[in-house]
Amino acid sequence: MSLSVDFMGIKLKNPIIVAASPLSGSGSMIRKAIEAGAGAVVTQTITNEVRQNVRPRIAANSFGMQNIELYSNLTLEEWEREIYYVKEKDAAIIANILAHTPSEMAYIAKKVERFGVDAIELGISIPHGEGVELLISDMERLYNLTKMAVDSVSIPVMVKFSPNVSNLTALAHIVEEAGASAISAIDTIRSIIGVDIDRAKVMLPTYGGYSGEGIRPIALAAIASISQAVKIPVSGIGGIENYRNVIEFIMLGASTVQLCTSLIMNGYGRIGEILADLENWLQCKGYSSLEDIRGQALASLKSFEEIPIEPYIAKVKGVCTVDNCSKCVKSCIYGAISLKNDIIVIDDSKCTGCGLCVSLCEKRLLYLDW
Ligand SMILES: Cc1cc2nc3c(=O)[nH]c(=O)nc-3n(C[C@H](O)[C@H](O)[C@H](O)COP(=O)(O)O)c2cc1C
């Protein structure tokens, strides 16, 4: 069983890419990611100007993480040495770069190509700092920046998308037209993680980007829309924690996936665990490669108008032995579910087939035949 994938014409030993972040902020960090098994690593965003990190800059809650980091602390020139340090390793190196004008973009793109990276990702979607957040939704600037990067180098260029836009598919068409080889999505979501109510202060001193488990549904929707809109490959990012999440993204059309928050929280070792579980699942299901499942779930994704109005109601397929759960009973706003001696009873006259109980049942005892 091979997990290898062809991504932008580059053969990767597996689809797991470490996303642009402090996890890939230097040659030694990138090396750790590669030794942990990553198929590719995207560098932290490289710019022409170096900014010192503000403090504090990261805060987490149970659904994810907000960060207000900007870019790499290393200069463009310093990145030459860092790339050299990891170049001959068994993984592709993708330089994430940010520039505000097409000529600056061309300058940085040419430099990182000369350093020996395999591809470039345009990191133009950070939702905080110096108006960067406006870049991705300005169609003309997006086209010009992408085209300039594409025309200045001979390696593939991928564009990283923000979810903080309303015209995702139009933007996807623009970068495809400008010659991009792939789209990655999503970057973090503009956020305020919380307020310390005893001190009456926000947890981090400015708006930042939210990442992690909580953003996965938004990322999945972005990947499904983009992969249906364009022909170029897509790299799925956002809240990927385990092999099941990897499969979800691939089934919605992604060719590769990128991980950040789950590696920050659990260490690079998580990559090996995911790869082993992924291989095992594919083997058990009888698939021979990831291509077999890519885009498989898209056929079940309908437009709202296509959904038939059928009188489906929830059904039960077992006895509930979970102590102190009753989530199905408590959350049924129609009062259609009751539990009598571990037996779940659905009142057909009250059930409207909304499906909430089905999604809440950890033991999968409830189902809806749609
Ligand atoms: C602390 C931190 C720093 C990040 N730095 C960058 C960066 O330099 N460039 C970039 O394009 N994305 C950056 N990101 C965004 C991630 O690459 C990724 O798009 C996002 O976190 C969603 O993936 P996740 O839910 O797996 O974390 C950063 C994310 C975090 C949490």
The ligand as a Gaussian input file, in Angstrom:
#p B3LYP/6-31G(d) Opt

LIG

0 1
 C        0.818000      29.904000      15.617000
 C        0.462000      29.892000      14.158000
 C        1.262000      30.545000      13.234000
 C        0.932000      30.523000      11.873000
 N        1.761000      31.126000      10.973000
 C        1.459000      31.114000       9.650000
 C        2.339000      31.672000       8.701000
 O        3.434000      32.143000       9.010000
 N        1.932000      31.693000       7.397000
 C        0.747000      31.152000       6.981000
 O        0.448000      31.166000       5.782000
 N       -0.081000      30.550000       7.874000
 C        0.251000      30.532000       9.182000
 N       -0.586000      29.914000      10.080000
 C       -1.838000      29.286000       9.592000
 C       -1.663000      27.765000       9.382000
 O       -0.718000      27.495000       8.385000
 C       -3.004000      27.114000       9.013000
 O       -3.451000      27.651000       7.788000
 C       -4.090000      27.324000      10.045000
 O       -3.562000      27.278000      11.345000
 C       -5.227000      26.298000       9.933000
 O       -4.747000      24.984000      10.122000
 P       -4.859000      24.197000      11.545000
 O       -6.285000      24.272000      11.973000
 O       -4.359000      22.814000      11.272000
 O       -3.977000      24.948000      12.489000
 C       -0.251000      29.886000      11.440000
 C       -1.060000      29.245000      12.380000
 C       -0.733000      29.222000      13.714000
 C       -1.628000      28.512000      14.698000

